[in-house]
Amino acid sequence: MLTLPLSSIVLITGFLLILIGLWAMFVHKDIIRMIIGFSIIDTGIHMVMVALGYITGGTAPIFDDVVNVADTSVKIVDPVPSALVLTAIVIGLGVTAIMLSYAVRIYQAKNSLSIDDCAEQKW
């Protein structure tokens, strides 16, 4: 039986979420569905970043008797991708909130959330 490492499964799932989000953004004409597609892309990017920073069998980046200084590049998980993902989650939440507030304003002005009803705002 073929067994994939957890990081590969998370990486594949992240790329699939990115593709699903792109499909949702490009196919649907409803602004709320586009915003949901953006959120799905954002989650997929977070999963890809975590999967790339993961080391199978790695430990926390703490130097002690368990990890020798010579083995640090092989056994210690890099904390930078995790920190970047935490920052990206907060930024994605803010961007999603701004997009939803714009959607509310568009609905109040047009009484519709279809992108086709906003023709005068297109280039």
C-alpha positions as CSV (number, residue, x, y, z in Angstrom):
1,M,0.0,0.0,0.0
2,L,1.3,3.4,-0.9
3,T,1.7,5.8,2.0
4,L,2.3,9.5,1.5
5,P,4.0,11.6,4.1
6,L,1.7,14.1,5.9
7,S,3.4,17.1,4.3
8,S,2.7,15.8,0.8
9,I,-0.9,15.3,1.6
10,V,-1.2,18.8,3.0
11,L,0.7,20.2,-0.1
12,I,-1.6,18.4,-2.5
13,T,-4.7,19.5,-0.6
14,G,-3.4,23.1,-0.6
15,F,-2.9,23.1,-4.3
16,L,-6.4,21.6,-4.8
17,L,-7.9,24.4,-2.6
18,I,-6.1,27.0,-4.7
19,L,-7.5,25.5,-7.9
20,I,-11.1,25.3,-6.4
21,G,-10.8,28.9,-5.3
22,L,-9.6,30.1,-8.7
23,W,-12.5,28.2,-10.3
24,A,-15.0,29.9,-7.9
25,M,-13.6,33.3,-8.6
26,F,-13.5,33.0,-12.4
27,V,-16.8,31.1,-13.0
28,H,-19.3,32.7,-10.7
29,K,-20.8,36.2,-11.2
30,D,-21.9,36.6,-7.6
31,I,-19.6,38.9,-5.6
32,I,-20.1,36.8,-2.4
33,R,-19.1,33.6,-4.2
34,M,-16.0,35.4,-5.5
35,I,-15.1,36.5,-1.9
36,I,-15.6,32.9,-0.8
37,G,-13.3,31.8,-3.6
38,F,-10.7,34.3,-2.5
39,S,-10.9,32.9,1.1
40,I,-10.5,29.3,-0.2
41,I,-7.4,30.4,-2.2
42,D,-6.0,32.1,0.9
43,T,-6.5,28.9,3.0
44,G,-4.8,26.8,0.2
45,I,-1.8,29.2,0.2
46,H,-1.5,28.8,4.0
47,M,-1.6,25.0,3.7
48,V,1.1,25.1,1.0
49,M,3.3,27.3,3.1
50,V,3.0,25.1,6.2
51,A,3.7,22.0,4.1
52,L,6.8,23.5,2.6
53,G,8.2,24.4,6.1
54,Y,7.4,21.0,7.6
55,I,10.2,18.4,8.2
56,T,9.0,14.8,8.8
57,G,10.3,13.7,12.2
58,G,11.5,17.3,13.0
59,T,11.4,18.9,16.4
60,A,10.8,22.4,17.7
61,P,13.6,24.9,17.1
62,I,15.0,24.5,20.7
63,F,18.7,23.7,21.1
64,D,19.2,21.2,23.9
65,D,20.7,17.7,24.5
66,V,18.2,16.0,22.2
67,V,19.5,17.8,19.0
68,N,23.1,18.2,18.3
69,V,24.4,21.4,16.7
70,A,25.5,19.5,13.6
71,D,22.0,18.0,13.0
72,T,20.1,21.3,13.3
73,S,19.4,21.7,9.6
74,V,18.0,18.1,9.3
75,K,16.0,17.7,12.6
76,I,14.7,21.2,13.4
77,V,11.6,22.6,11.8
78,D,11.9,26.1,10.5
79,P,9.7,28.5,12.5
80,V,9.6,31.2,9.8
81,P,6.9,29.6,7.6
82,S,4.6,29.2,10.6
83,A,5.1,32.8,11.6
84,L,4.4,33.9,8.0
85,V,1.2,31.8,7.9
86,L,0.0,33.4,11.2
87,T,0.6,36.8,9.8
88,A,-1.1,35.9,6.5
89,I,-4.2,34.6,8.3
90,V,-4.6,38.0,10.0
91,I,-4.1,39.9,6.8
92,G,-6.4,37.6,4.9
93,L,-9.1,38.1,7.5
94,G,-8.8,41.9,7.2
95,V,-8.9,41.8,3.4
96,T,-12.0,39.5,3.5
97,A,-13.7,41.9,5.9
98,I,-13.0,44.8,3.6
99,M,-14.3,42.9,0.6
100,L,-17.5,41.9,2.4
101,S,-18.0,45.6,3.4
102,Y,-17.7,46.6,-0.2
103,A,-20.2,43.9,-1.1
104,V,-22.6,45.3,1.4
105,R,-22.2,48.8,-0.1
106,I,-22.6,47.5,-3.6
107,Y,-25.8,45.7,-2.6
108,Q,-27.2,48.8,-0.9
109,A,-26.5,50.8,-4.1
110,K,-27.5,48.3,-6.7
111,N,-29.9,45.9,-4.9
112,S,-27.9,43.1,-6.5
113,L,-24.7,41.2,-5.9
114,S,-24.1,40.2,-9.6
115,I,-20.9,41.6,-11.1
116,D,-22.8,42.2,-14.3
117,D,-24.9,44.9,-12.6
118,C,-21.7,46.9,-11.9
119,A,-20.9,47.6,-15.5
120,E,-20.1,51.3,-15.1
121,Q,-17.4,50.4,-12.6
122,K,-15.5,48.1,-15.0
123,W,-12.6,49.3,-17.2
